[in-house]
Amino acid sequence: MTVDQAGPDMATSQEGEPDALDSLGRWTLRPGVSVTVLPHGVHLRGWITSVTLEGGAGLPVLWGRLAEALAGDGGAELAQAAVAGSPLRAALVTVIGQLHDHDLLVERPAGEKGDAAGENGDAAGQWLGAVADRPAEAVAALIRNRVQVLAARPDGPLARAAARALDRAGVRAATAEAADLPDGQVLLVAAGPGEPSPFAAEQDAEERAVVVGLRPGVGFVTPVGSARQARADADGLADRLRRREALGGAEHPGLPALLASAAAQRLVCAVAGLRDPSAEAGDARLIPGLPAALITEREPLRGEYRTWAGPVLVDADRVRPRPDVRTLAEALARIPVLTDRLAGVLDEPDPGALPQLPAALVRSSVAGEILVSGSARADLARLEAVCRAAELLLGKGESGLEGEGGPVVGAGAVHARGRALRRAGAGAAVQQQGARSGDTAGPFGGAAPVPWSPEPGRHPQALHWWSVLVRRLGVDADVAVSRLDAGGGGAVFHAEVQVQAQGRTATGGVLGAAVEASADDAVAFAALSAVVRVQAAADAPHARHLVTPSGAVASLARPEATAPWEDAGWTTAWLAESAAREPGLQEALAALTGWSPQPWEPPADAHADVRVLWSALRQCGFSVLSARPGHRTHPTLSEGSR
């Protein structure tokens, strides 16, 4: 920033009122701040921030006076020399403001002058002075708390390394045996005077604990929480990392010290009121509001914080409901959490060698079986793959369903409700078409046929995907569109793409189907589904499960604004149009089916893996809704076994 741009109005809010220079005596430069004097300015580097101040040739001189004041009398003499309203005072106030904005100043303890933080030369004091908002209070908190280092083998390398790390931080630590802890895990519990013992059944709200674990080839440090929460997280992490344990080979000698020091740092930061070290990493992959676990690997040796959606929630901050996913960006950010190769609960969808044109395909594994998902874009295909994979696994928690009629998963309530109602609407379409042909009695009468042909004036996306199917892929197909009677509700259109044989529609030759708010949308998604099916048959013939797209994703993928050149032929503009029709479509589908999806929870006798997956989905903002009773998933919307 340029200091000489400051005006007289920056010196005081009102003439004669105290300003930043008058209150400079409360502050001092943080320990560890490096200063580089430039020809026309100064550069300051702190713990995680830096600032360059530029101005005239006199700025280095001005900084020298200010630095002397910060280290000495706190600016009393300087405040008298700089007249209120003068350019000099305005420049000083501007520089002080920048120091505050970049967290380069720390408040002095009451009654002390000079460099209060770390005056005794203690390394922990210097560190707290560099990073804490109120170093004196942080030091006092560390002095008040006592940490117990609990392990099945208190003399083991992990427990001894943790005790040494705490001692270096100025924390009193006592090592004790805890026979109920698994071998290779150490529990660190901090408690202040008068707080209950870590072995007590009822823990104090101020109790803070963390578990560090080490297994062959892998290790972890849990998020900070109560002792019960930390142990539950440790059990969950150990279970998920068990498949990553290395067979044979010597453990890296530095791994116990790395893990123990990281655990001690997390606990010390929590006790001292500092940000968790995971927040200092600046990793955009970590989800705000969710805890992070440190996971290390031996080959190659590395440690990385990963968002952790643990299966057992004990502490109040972990139990509270998480906000629903509302945008596609949020959903895509949470997919890596659910599919993390070390701490996740699902296999990650990956394009691999699958084609990305004309439709984008991705593949993943579900219970050892191949799942292929396709859509107009790879990001949409990945989201569909994750939702369907979760449905298949959750459905195994209900006897006899095997994922076909089980719960419906979506990235947030609106997306999940759209997926569930479309499946129910597909079943209603079959009923109404049967009523029209006289085969069955539909609840609202028959479906009304709607003529549709690829002619000018149709929606560009419907024309595009139909052209891709019949011209680019050479499929001899026909499409049947009908309007479903919603009993006074809004419009619901059903489209079905079928293969033709010898001039007649082949029985059972359905390539794609869709239930949408307009005839063109229904044709577009049905044709896109058909394209996905044709591509998957050619490029992934061994896939056990096929997932085709629907308009439910439009509510997430709708952009805040489209570019001027993005007309209805662009996917983003098309999804924005579909999203605008989504509320009316869901209302009409609810009237058509007479059913409203409700939140789903695993039954009491569900497998543990089902409850783990359900909990992870909820923590990541995904919604799990019940399927319509007695309804089986329409095969062309989200096919199960093929």
C-alpha positions in Angstrom: 0.0 0.0 0.0 1.1 3.6 -0.5 1.2 5.6 2.7 1.4 9.1 1.1 -2.2 8.6 -0.1 -3.4 9.1 3.5 -5.3 12.3 4.1 -5.8 14.4 7.3 -9.2 12.8 7.8 -7.5 9.5 8.6 -5.8 10.9 11.7 -8.9 11.2 13.9 -12.5 10.4 13.4 -13.4 13.8 14.9 -11.0 16.6 15.8 -9.4 16.0 19.2 -10.7 12.4 19.7 -8.1 9.7 20.4 -6.8 7.8 17.4 -4.5 4.8 16.8 -1.4 6.8 17.7 -2.8 7.8 21.1 -3.6 4.1 21.9 -0.3 2.8 20.6 1.0 2.2 24.1 -1.3 -0.8 24.4 0.5 -2.6 21.6 3.9 -3.9 20.7 5.3 -5.6 17.6 4.8 -9.3 17.6 7.8 -11.5 18.3 9.3 -13.0 15.2 8.2 -10.2 12.9 10.9 -9.5 10.3 11.5 -6.0 8.9 13.2 -5.1 5.7 13.8 -1.4 5.0 13.3 -0.4 1.3 14.5 2.7 -0.4 11.0 4.2 -0.2 9.3 2.0 2.3 9.4 -1.0 4.5 8.4 -4.7 4.2 7.1 -6.6 7.3 6.7 -10.4 7.5 4.8 -12.0 10.3 3.7 -15.6 11.2 1.3 -15.9 8.3 0.9 -12.4 7.0 3.0 -9.7 5.3 2.7 -6.2 4.1 4.7 -3.8 2.1 4.4 -0.1 2.9 5.6 2.4 0.2 5.8 6.1 0.1 8.5 8.8 -0.1 12.1 8.7 1.0 11.0 9.7 4.4 8.9 6.6 5.1 11.9 4.5 6.3 12.7 7.3 8.8 9.0 7.4 9.9 9.1 3.6 10.4 12.2 3.9 12.5 10.5 6.4 14.9 7.4 4.1 15.0 9.5 1.0 15.7 11.3 2.8 18.6 7.9 3.8 20.1 6.6 0.2 19.8 9.7 -1.1 21.6 9.9 1.7 24.1 7.5 4.2 25.6 4.5 3.2 23.4 4.4 6.4 21.3 3.7 9.0 24.0 6.5 11.3 22.8 5.7 10.6 19.1 2.0 11.4 19.7 3.0 14.8 21.1 5.3 15.5 18.2 2.7 14.7 15.5 0.1 17.4 15.6 -3.5 16.3 15.2 -4.7 16.8 11.6 -1.2 16.9 10.2 0.0 14.8 7.3 2.6 13.2 9.6 0.0 12.0 12.0 -2.2 10.8 9.2 0.8 8.7 7.8 1.5 7.3 11.3 -2.1 6.3 11.8 -2.2 4.7 8.4 0.8 2.6 9.1 -0.5 1.6 12.5 -3.8 0.6 10.9 -2.0 -1.6 8.4 -0.1 -3.3 11.2 -3.4 -4.1 12.9 -5.0 -5.3 9.7 -2.2 -7.7 9.1 -2.1 -8.9 12.7 1.5 -7.7 13.2 0.8 -6.1 16.6 0.1 -7.8 19.9 -1.4 -6.3 23.0 1.0 -5.7 25.9 0.1 -7.3 29.3 -1.3 -4.7 31.7 1.4 -2.6 33.4 4.2 -3.8 31.2 6.2 -2.1 28.4 8.5 -3.4 25.9 8.4 -6.9 24.3 6.1 -8.5 26.8 5.6 -11.8 25.0 8.5 -14.1 25.6 10.6 -11.7 27.7 11.9 -14.7 29.6 13.3 -16.2 26.5 11.1 -19.3 26.7 10.4 -20.8 23.3 6.7 -21.4 24.0 6.3 -17.8 25.2 7.9 -16.6 22.0 5.7 -18.8 19.9 2.5 -17.7 21.7 3.6 -14.1 21.3 3.9 -14.7 17.6 0.5 -16.4 17.0 -1.9 -15.7 19.9 -4.3 -12.7 20.0 -3.7 -12.4 23.7 -0.4 -14.2 24.5 -0.6 -13.5 28.3 -4.0 -15.2 28.5 -2.8 -18.1 26.4 0.2 -18.7 28.6 -2.0 -18.5 31.7 -4.3 -21.1 30.2 -1.5 -23.5 29.5 -0.2 -23.0 33.1 -3.7 -23.8 34.5 -4.2 -27.0 32.6 -2.6 -30.3 33.2 -2.3 -33.0 30.6 -2.5 -36.8 31.1 -0.7 -38.9 28.5 -2.6 -42.3 28.5 -1.5 -45.4 26.7 -1.5 -49.1 27.0 2.3 -48.9 26.9 3.3 -45.6 28.6 7.0 -46.3 27.9 6.4 -46.7 24.2 8.0 -44.3 21.7 4.7 -42.6 20.8 3.8 -41.8 24.5 7.3 -40.6 25.3 7.4 -38.4 22.2 4.0 -36.8 23.1 5.2 -36.1 26.7 8.4 -34.5 25.4 6.4 -32.3 23.0 4.1 -31.1 25.7 7.0 -30.4 28.0 8.6 -28.2 25.4 5.4 -26.3 25.0 5.4 -25.5 28.8 2.5 -27.8 29.6 2.6 -30.1 32.7 2.2 -33.7 31.5 1.9 -36.9 33.4 2.1 -40.3 31.7 -0.2 -43.1 32.9 -1.3 -46.5 31.8 -4.7 -47.1 30.3 -5.2 -50.8 29.6 -8.4 -50.3 27.6 -6.7 -48.2 24.9 -5.7 -50.2 21.8 -2.0 -50.8 21.2 -0.5 -48.1 19.1 -2.9 -45.3 20.4 -2.1 -42.6 22.9 -4.8 -40.4 24.4 -3.9 -36.8 25.5 -6.4 -35.2 27.9 -6.1 -31.7 29.2 -8.1 -30.5 32.2 -7.9 -27.5 34.5 -7.8 -27.5 38.3 -11.0 -28.8 39.8 -12.2 -30.5 36.6 -13.0 -34.2 36.7 -10.5 -36.9 35.9 -10.3 -38.2 32.3 -11.5 -41.5 33.7 -14.7 -40.1 35.0 -18.0 -41.0 33.3 -19.2 -37.5 33.1 -16.7 -35.1 31.5 -16.4 -31.4 32.1 -17.3 -29.1 29.2 -13.8 -27.7 29.3 -12.1 -31.1 28.8 -10.1 -31.3 25.7 -8.6 -34.5 24.3 -6.9 -35.8 21.2 -5.8 -39.3 20.2 -2.7 -40.1 18.2 -2.5 -43.5 16.6 0.2 -45.4 14.7 -0.1 -48.6 12.7 2.2 -50.2 10.2 2.7 -47.7 7.5 0.0 -45.2 8.6 -0.8 -42.9 11.4 -3.4 -40.3 12.5 -4.2 -37.5 14.9 -7.9 -37.0 15.7 -9.7 -33.7 15.9 -9.8 -32.1 19.4 -12.9 -32.9 21.4 -13.9 -34.6 24.6 -12.2 -37.9 25.6 -15.2 -39.9 24.4 -15.3 -38.1 21.1 -11.6 -38.4 20.5 -11.7 -42.1 21.2 -14.7 -42.7 19.0 -12.9 -40.8 16.2 -9.7 -42.9 16.8 -11.7 -46.1 16.5 -13.3 -44.9 13.3 -10.0 -43.8 11.7 -8.2 -47.0 12.7 -11.0 -49.0 11.1 -10.9 -47.1 7.8 -7.1 -47.0 7.7 -6.7 -50.7 8.4 -6.9 -51.5 4.7 -4.0 -49.1 4.1 -1.6 -50.8 6.6 1.7 -51.8 5.1 2.9 -55.4 5.2 6.4 -55.8 6.4 9.2 -53.3 6.3 10.7 -51.1 9.1 8.7 -48.2 10.4 10.1 -44.8 9.6 12.0 -43.6 12.7 10.6 -40.1 12.5 6.9 -41.0 12.3 6.3 -41.3 16.0 7.8 -37.9 16.7 5.9 -36.3 13.8 2.6 -37.7 15.0 3.1 -37.0 18.7 4.2 -33.4 18.0 1.2 -32.8 15.8 -1.1 -34.2 18.5 0.5 -32.0 21.2 0.3 -29.0 19.0 -3.5 -29.5 18.4 -4.1 -29.9 22.1 -2.0 -26.9 23.1 -3.7 -24.7 20.5 -7.1 -25.8 21.8 -6.2 -25.1 25.4 -4.5 -21.7 24.6 -7.5 -20.6 22.4 -5.6 -20.6 19.1 -6.8 -21.7 15.8 -6.4 -25.4 15.0 -3.3 -26.2 13.0 -5.5 -27.6 10.2 -6.9 -24.0 9.7 -3.4 -22.7 9.3 -2.8 -25.0 6.4 -4.9 -22.9 4.0 -6.1 -26.1 2.3 -9.2 -25.2 0.2 -10.2 -28.9 0.2 -11.0 -28.8 3.9 -14.7 -28.2 4.5 -15.4 -25.3 6.9 -17.4 -26.4 9.9 -16.3 -30.0 9.7 -13.4 -31.5 11.8 -10.2 -32.5 10.1 -7.9 -35.4 11.0 -4.2 -35.6 10.3 -3.3 -38.7 8.4 0.2 -39.8 7.7 1.7 -42.4 5.4 5.1 -44.1 5.4 5.5 -44.5 1.6 6.0 -41.8 0.7 6.4 -40.2 4.1 3.9 -37.4 4.4 1.2 -36.0 6.6 -2.0 -34.3 5.4 -5.1 -32.9 7.0 -8.3 -34.4 5.7 -11.9 -33.5 6.4 -13.3 -36.2 8.7 -16.9 -37.3 8.8 -16.7 -39.7 11.7 -19.3 -42.4 12.3 -19.9 -41.6 16.1 -21.0 -38.1 17.1 -20.7 -37.3 20.8 -19.8 -33.6 21.4 -22.4 -30.9 20.9 -20.6 -29.2 18.1 -20.5 -32.5 16.2 -24.1 -33.5 16.8 -25.7 -30.3 15.6 -27.3 -30.6 12.1 -25.1 -29.5 9.2 -26.6 -27.1 6.6 -27.8 -28.6 3.4 -25.7 -28.4 0.2 -27.2 -25.6 -1.9 -25.0 -25.3 -4.9 -23.1 -27.5 -7.3 -19.8 -26.1 -6.1 -20.6 -27.1 -2.5 -21.7 -30.6 -3.6 -18.5 -31.1 -5.7 -16.4 -29.9 -2.7 -17.9 -32.6 -0.5 -17.5 -35.5 -2.9 -13.8 -35.8 -2.2 -14.7 -36.0 1.5 -17.0 -38.9 0.9 -14.7 -40.6 -1.5 -11.3 -39.9 0.2 -9.1 -42.9 -0.4 -8.0 -43.0 3.2 -10.9 -41.7 5.3 -13.9 -41.8 2.9 -16.9 -44.1 2.7 -17.4 -44.4 -1.1 -15.2 -45.1 -4.1 -14.2 -42.0 -6.1 -15.9 -41.7 -9.6 -13.2 -41.3 -12.2 -13.4 -40.8 -16.0 -10.3 -43.0 -16.6 -10.3 -44.0 -20.2 -14.0 -43.6 -20.7 -15.1 -41.2 -23.4 -16.1 -37.6 -22.5 -17.9 -36.8 -25.7 -20.6 -36.6 -26.8 -21.6 -37.4 -23.2 -19.3 -37.6 -20.2 -18.9 -40.9 -18.5 -17.3 -41.8 -15.1 -16.9 -45.1 -13.3 -16.6 -46.2 -9.7 -16.9 -49.4 -7.7 -19.8 -50.3 -5.4 -19.4 -53.4 -3.3 -17.0 -54.8 -5.9 -19.2 -54.1 -8.8 -18.7 -51.5 -11.5 -21.0 -48.5 -11.7 -21.0 -46.2 -14.7 -22.6 -42.8 -14.7 -23.1 -40.4 -17.5 -24.3 -36.8 -18.1 -23.8 -33.7 -20.2 -20.7 -32.8 -18.1 -18.2 -34.9 -16.0 -19.0 -33.0 -12.8 -22.7 -33.7 -13.1 -21.9 -37.4 -13.9 -19.7 -37.6 -10.8 -22.5 -36.2 -8.6 -25.0 -38.7 -10.0 -22.5 -41.5 -9.5 -21.9 -40.7 -5.8 -25.7 -40.4 -5.1 -26.5 -43.7 -6.8 -23.6 -45.5 -5.2 -24.8 -44.3 -1.8 -28.3 -45.4 -2.6 -27.2 -48.9 -3.5 -25.2 -49.3 -0.3 -27.9 -47.8 1.9 -30.5 -50.0 0.3 -28.8 -53.1 1.6 -29.8 -52.0 5.1 -33.4 -52.9 4.3 -34.2 -56.6 3.9 -34.8 -57.7 0.3 -34.4 -54.3 -1.4 -30.8 -54.7 -2.5 -30.6 -51.0 -3.4 -33.5 -51.0 -5.9 -36.3 -49.5 -3.8 -34.2 -48.2 -1.0 -33.6 -44.6 0.1 -33.0 -41.7 -2.3 -29.8 -39.6 -1.9 -29.3 -36.1 -3.1 -27.0 -33.2 -2.5 -29.4 -31.3 -0.3 -33.1 -31.6 0.3 -34.2 -30.0 -3.0 -32.0 -32.3 -5.1 -32.9 -35.4 -3.2 -36.6 -34.5 -3.4 -36.4 -34.0 -7.1 -34.7 -37.4 -7.6 -37.3 -39.1 -5.4 -40.3 -37.5 -7.1 -39.1 -38.2 -10.6 -38.8 -41.9 -9.8 -42.3 -41.9 -8.4 -43.5 -39.9 -11.4 -42.0 -42.5 -13.7 -44.1 -45.2 -12.1 -47.2 -43.0 -12.3 -46.4 -42.5 -16.0 -46.5 -46.2 -16.6 -49.8 -46.4 -14.7 -51.4 -43.6 -16.7 -50.2 -45.0 -20.0 -51.7 -48.3 -19.0 -55.0 -46.6 -18.2 -55.0 -44.9 -21.6 -54.5 -48.3 -23.3 -57.1 -49.9 -21.1 -54.6 -52.3 -19.3 -54.8 -50.8 -15.8 -56.8 -48.2 -13.9 -54.6 -45.2 -13.3 -55.4 -43.0 -10.3 -55.9 -39.8 -12.3 -57.0 -41.2 -15.6 -54.9 -41.6 -18.7 -51.8 -39.8 -20.1 -52.4 -37.5 -23.0 -50.0 -38.0 -26.0 -48.0 -35.0 -27.1 -46.7 -34.9 -30.6 -42.9 -34.2 -30.8 -40.6 -34.1 -33.7 -37.2 -32.5 -34.2 -38.2 -29.4 -36.0 -37.2 -25.7 -35.8 -38.6 -24.0 -32.8 -37.9 -26.8 -30.4 -35.5 -26.3 -27.5 -31.8 -26.3 -28.7 -30.9 -28.9 -26.1 -33.6 -31.3 -27.1 -32.6 -31.0 -30.7 -28.9 -31.4 -29.8 -29.2 -34.6 -27.9 -31.7 -36.1 -30.3 -29.3 -35.3 -33.2 -26.4 -36.8 -31.3 -28.4 -40.0 -30.7 -29.8 -40.6 -34.2 -27.1 -38.9 -36.4 -23.8 -39.1 -34.6 -24.4 -42.5 -32.9 -26.6 -43.8 -35.7 -29.4 -45.1 -33.5 -32.7 -45.8 -35.3 -34.9 -44.4 -32.5 -38.3 -43.0 -31.9 -39.6 -40.9 -29.0 -43.0 -40.9 -27.3 -44.1 -37.9 -25.2 -47.1 -37.7 -23.0 -48.6 -35.2 -20.6 -49.5 -36.7 -17.3 -52.7 -35.6 -15.5 -51.6 -34.2 -12.1 -55.1 -33.7 -10.8 -55.2 -29.9 -11.1 -51.4 -29.5 -10.5 -48.8 -28.1 -12.9 -47.6 -29.8 -16.1 -45.7 -33.0 -16.0 -44.3 -34.5 -19.2 -42.9 -38.0 -19.7 -40.7 -38.9 -22.6 -39.5 -42.3 -23.6 -36.9 -43.0 -26.3 -37.1 -46.5 -27.9 -35.2 -48.4 -30.5 -37.1 -49.1 -33.7 -37.0 -52.4 -35.5 -38.4 -53.0 -39.0 -40.5 -49.8 -38.9 -42.1 -50.7 -35.6 -41.0 -49.9 -32.0 -39.2 -52.9 -30.6 -40.8 -54.3 -27.4 -38.5 -53.6 -24.4 -36.1 -51.5 -26.4 -36.3 -48.5 -24.1 -33.0 -46.5 -24.3 -33.9 -43.6 -22.1 -36.8 -41.9 -20.2 -37.4 -38.7 -18.3 -40.0 -36.9 -16.3 -39.7 -33.1 -16.6 -41.7 -29.9 -16.5 -41.7 -29.4 -20.3 -41.9 -31.6 -23.3 -38.6 -30.4 -24.6 -36.9 -30.9 -21.3 -38.3 -34.5 -21.1 -37.0 -35.2 -24.6 -33.6 -33.7 -23.9 -33.0 -35.7 -20.8 -34.5 -38.9 -22.3 -32.2 -38.5 -25.4 -29.2 -37.7 -23.2 -30.0 -40.8 -21.2 -30.1 -42.9 -24.4 -26.8 -41.4 -25.5 -25.2 -42.4 -22.1 -26.7 -45.9 -22.4 -25.3 -46.4 -25.9 -21.9 -45.1 -25.0 -21.7 -47.3 -21.8 -22.7 -50.4 -23.8 -19.8 -49.8 -26.1 -17.1 -48.6 -23.7 -18.1 -50.2 -20.4 -19.8 -53.5 -21.3 -18.9 -55.0 -17.9 -20.7 -52.4 -15.8 -23.2 -53.8 -13.4 -25.0 -50.5 -12.7 -25.8 -47.7 -15.0 -26.8 -44.2 -13.8 -28.5 -41.9 -16.3 -29.1 -38.1 -15.7 -32.2 -36.2 -14.8 -33.2 -32.6 -14.4 -33.1 -32.8 -10.6 -29.5 -31.6 -10.7 -30.5 -28.3 -12.3 -31.5 -26.9 -8.9 -27.8 -27.2 -7.9 -26.1 -26.4 -11.2 -28.0 -23.2 -11.8 -25.4 -20.4 -12.1 -25.9 -17.1 -10.4 -25.5 -15.3 -13.7 -25.0 -16.4 -17.3 -22.7 -14.7 -19.8 -24.3 -12.6 -22.5 -23.4 -15.1 -25.2 -24.9 -18.1 -23.3 -28.2 -18.7 -25.0 -30.6 -21.6 -24.5 -28.2 -23.9 -26.4 -25.6 -23.7 -23.6 -25.8 -26.3 -20.9 -25.6 -23.6 -18.1 -28.4 -21.6 -19.5 -30.5 -24.7 -20.1 -30.0 -25.8 -16.5 -30.9 -22.3 -15.3 -34.2 -22.6 -17.2 -34.9 -26.0 -15.8 -34.1 -24.9 -12.3 -36.7 -22.1 -12.5 -39.3 -24.7 -13.4 -38.2 -27.2 -10.6 -40.4 -25.9 -7.7 -43.6 -26.2 -9.9 -42.5 -29.6 -11.2 -42.0 -31.0 -7.7 -45.4 -29.6 -6.6 -47.0 -31.2 -9.6 -45.2 -34.5 -9.1 -46.3 -34.6 -5.4 -49.9 -34.1 -6.6 -49.6 -36.7 -9.3 -48.2 -39.4 -7.0 -50.0 -38.4 -3.8 -46.7 -38.8 -2.0 -44.2 -36.6 -0.3 -40.7 -38.0 0.4 -39.7 -38.0 4.1 -36.2 -38.2 5.8 -34.8 -41.7 6.0 -32.8 -43.3 8.8 -31.2 -46.7 8.9 -33.3 -49.3 10.8 -32.1 -50.5 14.2 -30.8 -53.8 12.7 -28.9 -52.1 9.8 -25.3 -53.1 9.2 -22.7 -50.8 10.8 -21.4 -49.8 7.3 -24.9 -48.5 6.5 -25.0 -46.3 9.6 -21.5 -45.0 8.9 -22.4 -44.0 5.3 -25.7 -42.4 6.4 -23.9 -40.4 9.0 -21.2 -39.2 6.6 -23.8 -38.1 4.0 -25.7 -36.1 6.6 -22.5 -34.4 7.9 -21.6 -33.4 4.4 -24.9 -31.8 3.8 -26.4 -34.5 1.6 -30.1 -35.6 2.2 -31.4 -39.1 2.4 -35.1 -39.5 1.8 -37.4 -42.5 1.8 -38.5 -44.2 -1.4 -42.1 -44.4 -2.3 -43.6 -47.5 -0.6 -43.9 -50.4 -3.0 -42.1 -48.5 -5.7 -39.2 -49.8 -7.6 -36.7 -47.5 -9.3 -37.5 -46.9 -13.0 -34.7 -48.7 -14.8 -34.0 -45.9 -17.3 -33.7 -43.2 -14.6 -31.2 -44.9 -12.4 -30.7 -48.5 -13.3 -29.7 -51.1 -10.7 -28.7 -54.6 -11.9 -28.5 -54.9 -15.6 
